[in-house]
Every structure is written in structure tokens, then in C-alpha cells.
Amino acid sequence: PKKSGGSVQKQKIYTYDSLACMAVDWKNNEAITGSRNGAVSVWNFGGVGKKTATMKGHSDEVTCVSLVPESGGHLVVSGSKDATVRLWDTRSKAEVGRMEGCEGRVYSLAAMSHTVWAGDFSSSVKVFDLRSLSSASASAPAARLPNASLDGGVDASPIAGLCISGDGRRVISSSALFYDDEDDDEVQGCLQVRARSLKDEEPQSAEYMYSLPTTGGQISSLVDGEDYMAAGHIEGGISLWKVCEKPENKIVDEAVWDCLDGERIGCEEL
């Protein structure tokens, strides 16, 4: 939406593409989209609304895109069903780095400073150091951070949500969690919270803090905010979380359970 004379005006941009994902750069009035044909596109919605760049390199559907905040909107990362993560420069409209080592489809991405976190179908979050990338060759993960495995011996699940807390100090990843209870064998969501290193020389560091299973069903996406984080669930629900330093966290509109021993530790009403 655009503001004009105190009122909000809606703007429509017709893409004629089959879009799979999107990220918005509000400061530069741009939207970054990923298409099912493997293209990453840049759209300007500050004027009449038009496509300003189309970047190709993925061999399959683009499943997630994310801005690199410190780049001023010039660097974008994309993940794909082709199991790669790619770094793009929107000024040159070219691929400037390729990251491999993900297992199957890349479900989610988060970026900050020189680090990119990637969620795939596995038991670990892949961490890449952008400073080691080269346009001539692919880069392997600088680290693999263990994610919650499924109960019952299954060691992989879609890491469908990744985000960084508003203060930049924590990385939150999602996982699936099977309950062994005979009366409740549905897949539920589980959030993992890690303390992120603020030292540039250790971009892959993100120390595990705690896990928080939810009762809203398997998580399909995460969105970070200034004070709260929103988790989307495949059943259609949305839960709001307040992420804190200690595991005495409060979840808005549903109970919080400690992942280690199942103890109920807090509940807060919206």
C-alpha cells in the first residue's frame, strides 16, 4: 500500500509468473519473488510498479528468498528444490555465490551480517559464511547445527521456519515433533532457540538454548517481529511467541511446554 495525503492507496502489480515465495524490502520499495520456473525476480512498487530484474540459475522451483539486511537491499539469497542456496546481486542482476550441501528441498532461509542459515529436510540447520563464497565454485556449509529429531527414531523433518529475533541475538528454527502418546500421534510443531554469536570471526556460532513444542500443529513458517515472533501452522492457525533469554518464555494464546521434561512452565493470554 502507498500513502497519499494521509490515506492509503492500494497498488496492484500483475506478475504473470507462478510465484512460490516472496520477501519485501520496504526501504527500497522492492519485492523479491521466487518462481516455480526457477527464476528470482525484483519488483519495484514505488512508482507505477514493474519488474526491474530477473535472475536465473536454479534448475528447479525457488522455494524461499531472503534479503541480506546489511547489504542495503542489494544482496538476496534464494533456496530451491534443486538443493542449492544462491546469492544474487540485484545491481548487477547476477549470481555471485552458490551454496551446496543441503539435503533435498531448501524450505527456509535467514540471513544477517555475513551468515546465512538454511533449513532443509534433515536434522540440522546448514550455516554458510558469505565471505567465503565464489562465483566460480560452490561453497559447503561452514557448520551444521543439530535440529530437533522426531520421536520414534526418525532423524529428519522439514525445517520449514527460520528467523532471527528482532534484537539480532537469537536464531529460531522449527521442526516437526511426533508424540508417542497412543491417543495423540499427530505431528506437532517444535521451536528451537539458539543464542547467536555477535562476533564476525565466528559467524557459524549459534549456541543451543532451549526447545519449545507447540500445540498448534506442525509449523509451516516463521516471521520475526520487534517484540514477538509469529509461527504459521499447516492447519491454518497462527501462534505468537515472545522469545526471551531464559526458557521461562511466554507464548501468547497457548501454553508453553519444556521440551526436555514436558513440564508446563507458562501461559499468557493475548
N, C-alpha and C positions, 0 to 999 in steps of 0.2 A: 504493500500500500504506500501511496505518496500523500504527503500533507500539503494542502494548498489553502492558504487563507484560514488556517485553523481547522479545516475539515479534512477528512481522509478520503482520498480518491483511490479506487481500485484500478489496477492495471493488468491486462491480460497479454501474455506472450504465447503464441502458438509455436510449439517446437517441431511438430511433425516427426518426432522421434519417439521410440518406445523407451521411456525413461525408467530406470531401476532405482536410482538414488540421487540425492542432491545435498549440497552444502551451500550456505548463503554467507557472503561477505557483505555485511550491512554497511561497513565504512566506505567501500568502493562501489556500492550499488551493483554487485555482481552475484550471480548464481552459478555454481559449478554442478553440472549434471553428468551422470554416468548412464550410458545407454546399453540396451541389450545387444546392440551390434558391436560393442567393444570400444566405442568412442567416448572420450571425455570432452565436454563442451563448456564454453564460458559464455554466459548471457549477461548483457548489461540491461538493467531495468531502471536506470536513472533518467533516461530520455524517452525515446519512442519505444524502446525495448527491442533488442536484436541480438543475434548470436555474433560474438566477436572472435571466437576461436573454436576450432575442432581439432583435437589431438588424438591420433590413433597409434596403437601399439599393442594393446591387449588382443589376444586371439579368441576371447570369449566375452560373455556378458560382464560389464562393470557392475559390481555388487555394492561398493561403498566408496565414498570420496570424503576427504577431509582437507581443510586448509592447514597450512603451517603458519601459526599466528605471527611469529616473529619476522616473517618474510614480507610483511606489508601487503599480503594478498597475492604475491607473485608466484608462490610455490604451492602446489597442490599434490596430494598423494591419492592414489586410487588403488583399490583392490578388485580382484576379478575371480571368476570361476576358473580361470586358467592357472590359479595358484600363485600368481605373482602380485607384488606391490610395485607401483611405478611412481616416480617423482617427475612432475611436469613444471616447466617454467611458462607461465601464461604470457610473458612478454615476448619470448622467442617462439612460443607455441610449439615447443619441442620437449621430448623426453630427455631428462638429464640424469636419470638413475633408475636402475632396475633391481628389485629385491626379490630373492628366491629363498626357498626353504620352508614355505608354508605347506600345510598338508591339506590338499583339496581346496575347495572354495574359501576365499577370504571373506569372512562375514562382517568384520568391523575394523575400524581404524581410529586411532587417536594420535595426535601429533603435538609436540611442544618443543621449542628450542631446537636441538639437533637430534631429537629422538622421535621415532615412530613406533607405536605399538600396534600389532596386527593380531586379530582374532580369527582362527580358522576352525576346522573340525578336528580338534585334538585335545590333549590335556595340558597344553602350555601356550602362553601368550608369547609371540615372537617379537623381539625387540631389535630394531635396526638403528644404526648410527649414521645419520645423513652425511656426516663429514667424510665417511669412508666410501661414499658412492662414486661410481664412474659410469659415464655414458657408454663406455666401451665394453664393460663386463658386468655381470650380475654380482650382487653382494649377498652374503649369507647373514643370518641373524647374529647380532653381537651377543645375544643372550636368549635363553628360553626360560620364562618364569612359570613354574607349575601352577596350573589352574585346578579347581576342584574336580575330582574324578567322580563318576557316577557310582552310586552304591550298587552292589551286586557284581562287582568285578569288571564292569565296563570302564575303560580308562580314557574315553574320548567323548566329547559332546560339542555342539556348536557354541563357540564363544561369540554370541550374537550381539553383545553390547560391550563397548569400551568407551570410557570417557575420563577426563581429568577434572578434578574438583575445581570449583571456581577460584580458590586461592592457589591453584597450581601445585599443591603439596601432596596430593594423593591420586593414585590411578585406581579406577574401579573397573573390574571386568565381570562379566556374567557367565554363568554356566548352568547346565541342567543338573537336576538332583533327583534321583529316584528314591522314594521312600519304601522301606521294606515291609511296612505295615500291611497286613493282608487286606485290611479294609481301605487302604489308600495307596495304590501302587501307581498313581499318576506321576508324570514328570512335573516337577516344580522348579521354580527359579532359585538361583543362589547368587549372591553378590560377593565378590572378593575385594577387599580393600587393602591397598598397599601404600606404604609411605614412599614417595618419590624423592630421589636424591636431587638436590638443587645444585650439585657440583657438575660443571660442564665436563670435567675429566672422567666422570663416571655416569654417562648417560643411560647405561643399561641397568643401573641400580634402582630397585623398587622393592624394598623390604616388606615381606608379608606382615599384615597387621591382624586381620580377622575376617571371618566369613559370616554372611547373614542370609540364611534361607528365607524365602518369602512364601506366602500362601496364595499368591495371585496367579500361579501358573508359570509356565516356562517363559523366560524373558526373551523378547524379540529385539529390543533396542534400549539404549540409554541416552539421555540428554542431560548435560550438565548445566547448572544454573548458578546464580550468585550465592544463594543460601541453601537451595535444595536441589536434589537430583531426581529426575523423573525416569521411571522404568516402564516400558511398554510390554504388555504380555500378549501371547499369541491368542488368548481367549478374548481379547479386546479390552481388557482393563488397563488402567494406569495407576501406579503407586508412586507416592512422593516420599523421598528419603532425605533426612538431614544427616550428613556424614561428619563425624567428629573424630577427635584424636583417639578416644578410648572406645572399647566395644560396648559401652553403655549408651549406644546410639538409640535414637528415637526414630521410628518410622511413622509417617503421617497416614492415618486411616487404617492401619492394620498392625498386628503385633510383631514384635521382633523376637527371634529365637537365636540363641547362641549355637553356632554350627558345631562346636566341639562337644557339648554335653546335652544339648537340647533344652537348656534352661531358658525359660521365658524371662527376659530381662527388661522389657519396657514396652509401653504402648502410649501413643499420644493421639488425641483427637484433632482433626482439622478444624 
